[in-house]
Amino acid sequence: MLKKTSMTIRTRRDILRAAAASPLVAGTGLATALTSFGAQAAVDTSGYKALVCVFLRGGLDAHDVLIPTSVSEYNEYASIRASLLPTYGSARDRTQLLSLTGTSHGLPPDLPLLHNLYESGSLAILSNVGPLIQPTNRDAFLNNTVPLPRALFSHNDQQSTWSSFQPEGSQFGWGGFLGDAVLGAGANTLPSFTAISLAGNDVFLSGQQTFQYPIRASGGVQQINEISNPSFLGSASGNAAAQDLIVEHLRAGGFDSSNLFESDVAVATRNAVDTNEAYAAAFSGAPSLNTFPANSLGIQLRTIARTIAIRGALGADRQIFLASIGGFDTHSGQANTLTSLYNQLDGAISAFHDSMQSLGVSNDVTLFTVSDFGRTLAPNGDGTDHGWGGHQFVVGGAVNGGQVYGAIPPPEVEHSQGVRDGRLIPVTSVDQYAAGLGAWFGLDAPALDTAIPGLSNFAAPPAFI
């Protein structure tokens, strides 16, 4: 019989939510215990599709992503960043920029592979995206005539707002709600593998029916401590028979109780063990895909690519993945920091795109970036401060690539969408960004309105996919 715990839980729904956040049972997918999502909405779950979110934590400097290539605008840009650009050596000279067809802007020379993806039509750039409650410009911001997202410029709160439209403390994310929509439409014979995180438990993948399944960045399951912890097993540490007994205990075979809390915990622990075993068995047959760079993002995206390769064994029609790297909070030493991070982005995303082509699913998998916020155009010495809107990459065979969507802001500190040292006021909301991805994922308009509650405040998203 399972041991009772002393935790205080007010409702059965609370115990299910608490169980889903536990390392023991995260990702168990207790969908039948929760309210069905979007039962009346039309959601297309035919074929296979996956969304891969790459979270760039710390706030990527948008003004270092799209740089003017025309002489006059570049000179204005360089004048504002006079204290910062020399720290890059010649890497931000106008002649070194990688010009983007159809624009008067270029990528920094540290992103040659992403530049190739753009020119080949597999990468799109969304200009000036960020959290909004309703469309906002400089005058409205300065005169306080529109509601604004709470806790702007705060890392934790803006990471949460990007993920869930609410500051830190939010329970549900739009990735989780997209998962709810497809599960409600009957996708995925094994619901536990709908939302897979390589970045720990994150609100982005938390839905009402969708519980994220965390896996190790380098591949394989997150071990259940009760099975593998030497201090727990004592002298029987490493003994296969002892571990088998623990597994059978966690499966709660033959356990029966009229207490709903006890029954839910028994089901949750049993599902956790079974889910881990199912993933481990499937992953053992995954292709090696050894073309990825051996850095943090490369390792994560390789694991995601290998997991996509075993989608059939996981019973998956629709999947959402989360990868994450940090270090983008470049208050100082920005040149050295961004050069290293760009090398990660460039090699890892390009290798991921190549792997999707080799697996024959390039049109079925879309990778997209998000970040806390952009940064100021005006530097503070050899770094930049927290901003608001930023530029994001979208990569995949289904992407309408080779284009920048949205007007690229001028290289000025104060303009119609710029305030306070060149912080960008977003033109495209996170809601619109999410809606474009969600529509490609298979959600119709009513389903999108449920998954993205503020969507009705904005126009249709740009046609980037």
C-alpha positions, 0 to 999 in steps of 0.5 A: 500500500502506498504511504500517505503524505502530510501535504495539505491539498484543498481539492482533488484538482489541486492534488492532480496539479501538485502531482504533475509538478513532482519529479516523480510523476511529471508528464503523466498526462492525467487528462481524464481527471480534468475538464476537456479543452475545446470540445466544440472547436475544430482541430486538425490532427491529421499527419504529424506536426511538432513545435520546438520552442527555443527560449533565449533567457536573459533578453536577446539584443534585437539591435544586434540581430538586424543591423542597418546596411545602408550607409546613412542608417548604419552611420546613425546606428554606429553613432548611437552605439559608439561605445559598444561597437569597437568592442566587437573589433571589425565584426560589426563593420558595415562591410562585414554584415550579412545582407538579407535579401529584400531588406536594407538590413543584415545579420551579424557575421556570427550567424552565417548558417542562419543567414543561409537558411534565410536566403534559402527560404527556410527561415523567417524573422519577426521584427519587434515582437513582445508582450502587449495587452492591446496595440500600443505606440510611444504616445499611448505608452507615455500618456498611460492611455493603454493597459500595459503588461505587468512588470515590464523589464523584469526577467522572471516576470517577462519570461513568464509573460512570454510563456503564459501572458501573465507574470511570474506565478501563472499556472498555465502556458500557451504551449500547454493550451495548444497541447490541450486543444490537440488532446481534446481532438483525440491526438496522441495515443500516449498523451504523456509525450505531447509536451516534452521539456528539456528545460525542467518544469516550465509554465509554457508547457503546462495546460489543463490536460497537458502535463509536460514530460521532462527528459534529460538534455543529453537524452534519456529519462529523468530518473525516479529517485526512489528507484535509483537513489543509493541512500534509499536502497542502502546495502541493496544499492545497484541490486536489480532485484531490489530495484524491481521490487521498488518499481512494483511498489510504485506501480501499486499493483493490487492497490484499491481504495475508495479515497479519491486522493489515494487512488489518484496518487496510485495512478500517478505513480504507476503512470510515471513508471510506465511512461519512463519505461516506454520512453526509455525503450523507444529512445534506445532505438533512436538514430544517433544523429551525430552532426550536432555541435557539442554545446548546450543548445546543440545537445538539447536539439539533438535530443529533440530531433532523436525524440521526433525520430521515434514519434511512432513508438511514442504514439505522437501526432502532435508534439511541443518541445521546449529547449533553453539556453541562458546568458543573454543578459548582456549588461557588460562584455556583450561582444564576447558573450553574444559571439559565443551564444551566436555560435551556439544558435547558428550551429545548433539550429542549422544542424536541427534543420538538416536533421529534420530534412534527413528524417523527412519531416522538415515540413512538419516541424517548426522551430521558433525562438522567444526571449525575455525582451529585447534591449536598449539601442543606447548602450551602457558602456560595453553592454545594454540594458533591458528592453521590451520588443525584440526580433525572433527567428522561425525555422522550418520547411513550412515557414514562409521564409526569406522575409522579415515580417513587420516594419524594422524600427529605425536606428533612433532612440525616440520614434513612434515605437521607441522610448527610453534609450531605444527600447522597442514597443512591440508591433506584433504581440506574443498573442499574434506570434502564438496564433500563427504557430497555433494555426499551423499546428492545427487549431481553428479560430475558436480553438485559438481564442480559447488557447490565447485569451487576448487574441481578439485585441489584435489583428490577424498575425503576419503570414510567416507560416 
